């Protein structure tokens, strides 16, 4: 195992709480934006999480991978769906995205097993 993604998400949650306490108005606005963006509509919540994890890989954000792998597992995304969106992330991000795609699959597997 390369990284412990559930531990990372848990540790980041504590650090994010500190930012929330230090910048309550900004974090309130960010949370409202997140809720609006992830709410099901023409595109369901699971598909939005698949998009988010692909973007996380393409922009190479470890914390984003952890949180969106967790959310993808919770919304019922399958490993096959994760693999397909990793293909899109690789297409969009080339070699560096391959390294993050491997980590995103590992993160998804850890959250799905929990």
VODO-141288 format. One record per residue: residue number from 1; residue in one letter; y, z, x of N, C-alpha, C in turn. Coordinates in pm, whole numbers, padded with zeros to 5 digits, m for minus. Each point is the difference from the previous one (the first is absolute). Example, Ala and Ser with C-alpha at 12.3 -4.5 7.8 and 13.67 -1.06 7.14 Angstrom:
num = 1	residu = A	nv = m00569	nw = 00780	nu = 01319	cav = 00119	caw = 00000	cau = m00089	cv = 00120	cw = 00000	cu = 00090
num = 2	residu = S	nv = 00105	nw = m00072	nu = m00035	cav = 00119	caw = 00006	cau = 00082	cv = 00109	cw = 00073	cu = m00077
This chain:
num = 1	residu = X	nv = m00118	nw = 00000	nu = 00084	cav = 00118	caw = 00000	cau = m00084	cv = 00124	cw = 00000	cu = 00089
num = 2	residu = X	nv = 00090	nw = m00088	nu = m00030	cav = 00122	caw = m00015	cau = 00080	cv = 00103	cw = 00107	cu = m00034
num = 3	residu = X	nv = 00029	nw = 00017	nu = m00127	cav = 00099	caw = 00098	cau = m00045	cv = m00053	cw = 00071	cu = m00124
num = 4	residu = X	nv = 00048	nw = 00121	nu = m00023	cav = m00034	caw = 00074	cau = m00120	cv = 00113	cw = m00022	cu = m00100
num = 5	residu = X	nv = m00016	nw = m00101	nu = m00084	cav = 00106	caw = m00042	cau = m00092	cv = 00032	cw = 00104	cu = m00106
num = 6	residu = X	nv = m00099	nw = 00067	nu = m00060	cav = 00036	caw = 00105	cau = m00096	cv = 00082	cw = 00112	cu = 00066
num = 7	residu = X	nv = m00036	nw = 00038	nu = 00122	cav = 00078	caw = 00103	cau = 00071	cv = 00142	cw = m00050	cu = 00026
num = 8	residu = X	nv = 00012	nw = m00128	nu = 00038	cav = 00133	caw = m00056	cau = 00024	cv = 00085	cw = 00006	cu = m00126
num = 9	residu = X	nv = m00057	nw = m00039	nu = m00113	cav = 00075	caw = 00002	cau = m00126	cv = 00042	cw = 00143	cu = m00033
num = 10	residu = X	nv = m00090	nw = 00094	nu = 00022	cav = 00030	caw = 00140	cau = m00028	cv = 00111	cw = 00051	cu = 00091
num = 11	residu = X	nv = m00011	nw = m00029	nu = 00128	cav = 00102	caw = 00044	cau = 00095	cv = 00136	cw = m00064	cu = m00030
num = 12	residu = X	nv = m00002	nw = m00128	nu = m00032	cav = 00125	caw = m00067	cau = m00032	cv = 00064	cw = 00055	cu = m00127
num = 13	residu = X	nv = m00083	nw = 00042	nu = m00095	cav = 00054	caw = 00056	cau = m00123	cv = 00086	cw = 00122	cu = 00030
num = 14	residu = X	nv = m00045	nw = 00084	nu = 00094	cav = 00079	caw = 00115	cau = 00040	cv = 00131	cw = m00040	cu = 00065
num = 15	residu = X	nv = m00006	nw = m00099	nu = 00088	cav = 00121	caw = m00047	cau = 00068	cv = 00096	cw = m00066	cu = m00100
num = 16	residu = X	nv = m00056	nw = m00073	nu = m00095	cav = 00083	caw = m00065	cau = m00103	cv = 00068	cw = 00105	cu = m00087
num = 17	residu = X	nv = m00069	nw = 00111	nu = m00025	cav = 00060	caw = 00109	cau = m00077	cv = 00126	cw = 00051	cu = 00070
num = 18	residu = X	nv = m00004	nw = 00009	nu = 00131	cav = 00117	caw = 00044	cau = 00076	cv = 00116	cw = m00097	cu = m00018
num = 19	residu = X	nv = m00030	nw = m00129	nu = 00003	cav = 00105	caw = m00101	cau = m00021	cv = 00053	cw = 00012	cu = m00143
num = 20	residu = X	nv = m00089	nw = 00021	nu = m00095	cav = 00041	caw = 00017	cau = m00140	cv = 00096	cw = 00117	cu = m00016
num = 21	residu = X	nv = m00031	nw = 00111	nu = 00069	cav = 00087	caw = 00118	cau = m00007	cv = 00135	cw = m00025	cu = 00067
num = 22	residu = X	nv = m00002	nw = m00079	nu = 00106	cav = 00123	caw = m00027	cau = 00074	cv = 00088	cw = m00107	cu = m00061
num = 23	residu = X	nv = m00060	nw = m00089	nu = m00077	cav = 00076	caw = m00111	cau = m00062	cv = m00044	cw = m00016	cu = m00146
num = 24	residu = X	nv = 00024	nw = 00102	nu = m00082	cav = m00055	caw = m00002	cau = m00136	cv = 00047	cw = m00117	cu = m00086
num = 25	residu = X	nv = 00124	nw = m00038	nu = 00009	cav = 00050	caw = m00110	cau = m00083	cv = m00062	cw = m00133	cu = 00041
num = 26	residu = X	nv = m00010	nw = m00023	nu = 00131	cav = m00060	caw = m00124	cau = 00049	cv = m00147	cw = m00006	cu = m00040
num = 27	residu = X	nv = m00072	nw = 00110	nu = 00017	cav = m00142	caw = 00002	cau = m00032	cv = m00023	cw = m00010	cu = m00151
num = 28	residu = X	nv = 00090	nw = 00055	nu = m00079	cav = m00011	caw = m00014	cau = m00145	cv = 00011	cw = m00148	cu = m00038
num = 29	residu = X	nv = 00095	nw = m00069	nu = 00062	cav = 00018	caw = m00143	cau = m00027	cv = m00121	cw = m00080	cu = 00051
num = 30	residu = X	nv = m00051	nw = 00036	nu = 00117	cav = m00116	caw = m00069	cau = 00055	cv = m00121	cw = 00020	cu = m00091
num = 31	residu = X	nv = m00021	nw = 00122	nu = m00048	cav = m00113	caw = 00027	cau = m00090	cv = 00013	cw = m00078	cu = m00130
num = 32	residu = X	nv = 00121	nw = m00009	nu = m00052	cav = 00022	caw = m00078	cau = m00123	cv = m00031	cw = m00147	cu = 00024
num = 33	residu = X	nv = 00041	nw = m00051	nu = 00116	cav = m00029	caw = m00140	cau = 00033	cv = m00151	cw = m00020	cu = 00013
num = 34	residu = X	nv = m00068	nw = 00092	nu = 00067	cav = m00145	caw = m00011	cau = 00017	cv = m00071	cw = 00000	cu = m00135
num = 35	residu = X	nv = 00041	nw = 00089	nu = m00090	cav = m00062	caw = 00006	cau = m00132	cv = 00024	cw = m00129	cu = m00078
num = 36	residu = X	nv = 00120	nw = m00052	nu = 00007	cav = 00031	caw = m00125	cau = m00071	cv = m00078	cw = m00117	cu = 00058
num = 37	residu = X	nv = m00011	nw = m00004	nu = 00133	cav = m00069	caw = m00112	cau = 00065	cv = m00150	cw = 00002	cu = m00023
num = 38	residu = X	nv = m00060	nw = 00118	nu = m00007	cav = m00145	caw = 00008	cau = m00011	cv = m00051	cw = 00006	cu = m00144
num = 39	residu = X	nv = 00089	nw = 00017	nu = m00094	cav = m00040	caw = 00006	cau = m00141	cv = m00061	cw = m00133	cu = m00042
num = 40	residu = X	nv = m00107	nw = 00008	nu = m00075	cav = m00065	caw = m00120	cau = m00049	cv = 00091	cw = m00077	cu = m00095
num = 41	residu = X	nv = m00008	nw = m00130	nu = 00006	cav = 00075	caw = m00089	cau = m00086	cv = m00072	cw = m00133	cu = m00002
num = 42	residu = X	nv = 00070	nw = m00107	nu = 00031	cav = m00064	caw = m00130	cau = 00011	cv = m00104	cw = 00000	cu = 00111
num = 43	residu = X	nv = 00023	nw = 00084	nu = 00102	cav = m00096	caw = 00019	cau = 00109	cv = m00048	cw = 00145	cu = m00009
num = 44	residu = X	nv = m00131	nw = 00020	nu = m00005	cav = m00051	caw = 00136	cau = m00017	cv = 00015	cw = 00084	cu = 00127
num = 45	residu = X	nv = m00016	nw = 00131	nu = m00016	cav = 00021	caw = 00094	cau = 00110	cv = m00095	cw = m00026	cu = 00117
num = 46	residu = X	nv = m00125	nw = m00034	nu = m00028	cav = m00096	caw = m00027	cau = 00107	cv = 00045	cw = m00119	cu = 00084
num = 47	residu = X	nv = 00040	nw = m00107	nu = m00065	cav = 00045	caw = m00119	cau = 00073	cv = 00123	cw = 00033	cu = 00085
num = 48	residu = X	nv = 00089	nw = 00081	nu = m00055	cav = 00118	caw = 00039	cau = 00077	cv = m00039	cw = 00080	cu = 00124
num = 49	residu = X	nv = m00101	nw = 00085	nu = m00010	cav = m00045	caw = 00074	cau = 00118	cv = m00067	cw = m00092	cu = 00101
num = 50	residu = X	nv = m00071	nw = m00102	nu = m00049	cav = m00058	caw = m00098	cau = 00093	cv = 00111	cw = m00075	cu = 00075
num = 51	residu = X	nv = 00105	nw = m00034	nu = m00070	cav = 00116	caw = m00064	cau = 00064	cv = 00060	cw = 00095	cu = 00103
num = 52	residu = X	nv = 00016	nw = 00126	nu = m00040	cav = 00063	caw = 00098	cau = 00089	cv = m00081	cw = 00020	cu = 00128
num = 53	residu = X	nv = m00132	nw = 00008	nu = m00010	cav = m00078	caw = 00021	cau = 00122	cv = 00005	cw = m00123	cu = 00090
num = 54	residu = X	nv = 00006	nw = m00118	nu = m00059	cav = 00013	caw = m00121	cau = 00081	cv = 00135	cw = m00001	cu = 00072
num = 55	residu = X	nv = 00105	nw = 00040	nu = m00068	cav = 00132	caw = 00008	cau = 00063	cv = m00002	cw = 00106	cu = 00110
num = 56	residu = X	nv = m00065	nw = 00114	nu = m00026	cav = m00008	caw = 00107	cau = 00101	cv = m00065	cw = m00051	cu = 00128
num = 57	residu = X	nv = m00103	nw = m00082	nu = m00015	cav = m00066	caw = m00060	cau = 00117	cv = 00095	cw = m00097	cu = 00070
num = 58	residu = X	nv = 00063	nw = m00086	nu = m00078	cav = 00087	caw = m00102	cau = 00059	cv = 00120	cw = 00060	cu = 00074
num = 59	residu = X	nv = 00050	nw = 00115	nu = m00049	cav = 00115	caw = 00061	cau = 00069	cv = m00043	cw = 00110	cu = 00097
num = 60	residu = X	nv = m00131	nw = 00026	nu = 00007	cav = m00058	caw = 00092	cau = 00096	cv = 00051	cw = 00143	cu = m00016
num = 61	residu = X	nv = m00020	nw = 00055	nu = m00120	cav = 00046	caw = 00135	cau = m00034	cv = m00121	cw = 00089	cu = m00028
num = 62	residu = X	nv = m00035	nw = 00085	nu = 00095	cav = m00118	caw = 00087	cau = m00015	cv = 00009	cw = 00087	cu = m00125
num = 63	residu = X	nv = 00111	nw = 00066	nu = m00020	cav = 00015	caw = 00086	cau = m00116	cv = m00013	cw = m00077	cu = m00130
num = 64	residu = X	nv = 00058	nw = m00119	nu = m00002	cav = m00009	caw = m00086	cau = m00118	cv = m00145	cw = m00039	cu = m00027
num = 65	residu = X	nv = m00074	nw = m00031	nu = 00107	cav = m00143	caw = m00033	cau = m00015	cv = m00072	cw = 00119	cu = m00062
num = 66	residu = X	nv = 00026	nw = 00120	nu = 00051	cav = m00069	caw = 00119	cau = m00052	cv = 00028	cw = 00020	cu = m00149
num = 67	residu = X	nv = 00126	nw = 00001	nu = m00037	cav = 00034	caw = 00027	cau = m00140	cv = m00045	cw = m00111	cu = m00095
num = 68	residu = X	nv = 00010	nw = m00126	nu = 00044	cav = m00038	caw = m00108	cau = m00091	cv = m00151	cw = m00024	cu = m00002
num = 69	residu = X	nv = m00072	nw = 00037	nu = 00107	cav = m00147	caw = m00003	cau = m00006	cv = m00047	cw = 00106	cu = m00098
num = 70	residu = X	nv = 00062	nw = 00117	nu = 00004	cav = m00033	caw = 00107	cau = m00093	cv = 00028	cw = m00044	cu = m00144
num = 71	residu = X	nv = 00117	nw = m00057	nu = m00022	cav = 00037	caw = m00044	cau = m00135	cv = m00089	cw = m00113	cu = m00048
num = 72	residu = X	nv = m00037	nw = m00092	nu = 00090	cav = m00089	caw = m00110	cau = m00038	cv = m00135	cw = 00055	cu = m00045
num = 73	residu = X	nv = m00052	nw = 00097	nu = 00074	cav = m00128	caw = 00060	cau = m00039	cv = 00013	cw = 00069	cu = m00135
num = 74	residu = X	nv = 00109	nw = 00071	nu = m00022	cav = 00021	caw = 00072	cau = m00127	cv = 00016	cw = m00095	cu = m00118
num = 75	residu = X	nv = 00056	nw = m00119	nu = 00023	cav = 00020	caw = m00094	cau = m00111	cv = m00123	cw = m00087	cu = m00025
num = 76	residu = X	nv = m00106	nw = 00024	nu = 00077	cav = m00125	caw = m00072	cau = m00024	cv = m00018	cw = m00128	cu = 00079
num = 77	residu = X	nv = 00082	nw = m00021	nu = 00102	cav = m00018	caw = m00119	cau = 00083	cv = m00137	cw = 00005	cu = 00067
num = 78	residu = X	nv = m00062	nw = m00115	nu = 00013	cav = m00130	caw = m00008	cau = 00065	cv = 00018	cw = m00035	cu = 00147
num = 79	residu = X	nv = m00104	nw = 00024	nu = 00077	cav = 00005	caw = m00037	cau = 00142	cv = 00016	cw = m00152	cu = 00013
num = 80	residu = X	nv = m00064	nw = m00075	nu = m00088	cav = 00012	caw = m00145	cau = 00003	cv = 00146	cw = m00043	cu = m00023
num = 81	residu = X	nv = 00068	nw = 00065	nu = m00093	cav = 00142	caw = m00030	cau = m00023	cv = 00084	cw = 00036	cu = 00122
num = 82	residu = X	nv = m00030	nw = 00114	nu = 00062	cav = 00072	caw = 00039	cau = 00122	cv = m00019	cw = m00107	cu = 00106
num = 83	residu = X	nv = m00122	nw = m00048	nu = 00017	cav = m00027	caw = m00103	cau = 00101	cv = 00078	cw = m00128	cu = m00029
num = 84	residu = X	nv = 00007	nw = m00040	nu = m00125	cav = 00075	caw = m00122	cau = m00032	cv = 00148	cw = 00015	cu = 00031
num = 85	residu = X	nv = 00058	nw = 00115	nu = m00034	cav = 00143	caw = 00015	cau = 00031	cv = 00022	cw = 00019	cu = 00149
num = 86	residu = X	nv = m00101	nw = 00050	nu = 00073	cav = 00013	caw = 00006	cau = 00147	cv = 00006	cw = m00143	cu = 00055
num = 87	residu = X	nv = m00073	nw = m00090	nu = m00062	cav = 00008	caw = m00141	cau = 00040	cv = 00140	cw = m00054	cu = m00016
num = 88	residu = X	nv = 00066	nw = 00034	nu = m00109	cav = 00139	caw = m00044	cau = m00021	cv = 00093	cw = 00065	cu = 00101
num = 89	residu = X	nv = m00021	nw = 00129	nu = 00028	cav = 00083	caw = 00069	cau = 00098	cv = m00016	cw = m00063	cu = 00138
num = 90	residu = X	nv = m00124	nw = m00035	nu = 00034	cav = m00024	caw = m00067	cau = 00129	cv = 00069	cw = m00135	cu = 00006
num = 91	residu = X	nv = m00011	nw = m00073	nu = m00107	cav = 00066	caw = m00131	cau = m00008	cv = 00150	cw = 00014	cu = 00022
num = 92	residu = X	nv = 00059	nw = 00102	nu = m00061	cav = 00145	caw = 00019	cau = 00009	cv = 00043	cw = 00066	cu = 00130
num = 93	residu = X	nv = m00087	nw = 00082	nu = 00061	cav = 00042	caw = 00078	cau = 00116	cv = m00069	cw = m00034	cu = 00131
num = 94	residu = X	nv = m00096	nw = m00090	nu = m00001	cav = m00071	caw = m00046	cau = 00119	cv = m00072	cw = 00114	cu = 00073
num = 95	residu = X	nv = m00011	nw = m00011	nu = 00131	cav = m00080	caw = 00092	cau = 00081	cv = 00031	cw = 00147	cu = m00019
num = 96	residu = X	nv = 00126	nw = 00041	nu = 00007	cav = 00026	caw = 00143	cau = m00019	cv = m00048	cw = 00052	cu = m00135
num = 97	residu = X	nv = 00004	nw = m00083	nu = m00102	cav = m00048	caw = 00044	cau = m00131	cv = m00151	cw = 00019	cu = m00001
num = 98	residu = X	nv = m00073	nw = m00071	nu = 00087	cav = m00144	caw = 00020	cau = 00010	cv = m00031	cw = 00144	cu = 00038
num = 99	residu = X	nv = 00077	nw = 00055	nu = 00094	cav = m00022	caw = 00137	cau = 00044	cv = 00025	cw = 00098	cu = m00116
num = 100	residu = X	nv = 00102	nw = m00026	nu = m00077	cav = 00031	caw = 00087	cau = m00113	cv = m00096	cw = m00025	cu = m00117
num = 101	residu = X	nv = m00049	nw = m00121	nu = m00016	cav = m00098	caw = m00028	cau = m00106	cv = m00126	cw = 00084	cu = 00023
num = 102	residu = X	nv = m00045	nw = 00008	nu = 00124	cav = m00117	caw = 00081	cau = 00032	cv = 00025	cw = 00146	cu = m00034
num = 103	residu = X	nv = 00121	nw = 00048	nu = 00029	cav = 00033	caw = 00139	cau = m00031	cv = 00014	cw = 00021	cu = m00152
num = 104	residu = X	nv = 00054	nw = m00097	nu = m00071	cav = 00016	caw = 00013	cau = m00146	cv = m00136	cw = 00006	cu = m00068
num = 105	residu = X	nv = m00096	nw = m00078	nu = 00046	cav = m00135	caw = 00004	cau = m00057	cv = m00063	cw = 00137	cu = 00027
num = 106	residu = X	nv = 00017	nw = 00049	nu = 00123	cav = m00051	caw = 00132	cau = 00035	cv = 00063	cw = 00107	cu = m00090
num = 107	residu = X	nv = 00132	nw = m00009	nu = m00021	cav = 00070	caw = 00097	cau = m00086	cv = m00053	cw = m00007	cu = m00142
num = 108	residu = X	nv = m00014	nw = m00120	nu = m00054	cav = m00052	caw = m00017	cau = m00136	cv = m00139	cw = 00062	cu = m00011
num = 109	residu = X	nv = m00086	nw = m00029	nu = 00097	cav = m00137	caw = 00053	cau = m00004	cv = 00000	cw = 00153	cu = m00003
num = 110	residu = X	nv = 00088	nw = 00061	nu = 00077	cav = 00004	caw = 00147	cau = 00003	cv = 00046	cw = 00056	cu = m00135
num = 111	residu = X	nv = 00104	nw = m00061	nu = m00059	cav = 00049	caw = 00049	cau = m00129	cv = m00100	cw = m00030	cu = m00112
num = 112	residu = X	nv = m00064	nw = m00114	nu = 00004	cav = m00095	caw = m00036	cau = m00106	cv = m00123	cw = 00090	cu = 00005
num = 113	residu = X	nv = m00036	nw = 00047	nu = 00118	cav = m00116	caw = 00088	cau = 00014	cv = 00030	cw = 00142	cu = m00046
num = 114	residu = X	nv = 00128	nw = 00034	nu = m00007	cav = 00037	caw = 00140	cau = m00036	cv = m00017	cw = 00027	cu = m00148
